Amino acid sequence: MKILSNTKQLQAIQRGKTIFAIFYEAGECEVTAKSSLAVDRSCAMIFENIKGKPRISIASPAQQTGTVEVKFNGKIYPVAFPEKEGMSGASVQW
């Protein structure tokens, strides 16, 4: 296990090809010298890079609706939270 960040803005660890992160605000996390993971708003996330294909599990502890833009190595993956009443901020997988 590798600690990627432990700040007030971001707490993140990596185990193998899986990243576990809590972004308290929009921000970026350096994964390696050549790769990074970024989001445009606060969220909790599990990010897996399986054979070059991302699998993103994400939640909004603040129960926000809308879309989180996840950026990995320059590519943007929009992940939408449910808009249904009572489901805002629910965990979703992309």
Sequence and secondary structure as in RCSB ss.txt:
>XXXX:A:sequence
MKILSNTKQLQAIQRGKTIFAIFYEAGECEVTAKSSLAVDRSCAMIFENIKGKPRISIASPAQQTGTVEVKFNGK
IYPVAFPEKEGMSGASVQW
>XXXX:A:secstr
 EEEEESSSEEEEEETTEEEEEESSSEEEEEETTEEEEESS EEEEEEEETTEEEEEEE TT   SEEEEEETTE
EEEEE   STT TT  EE 
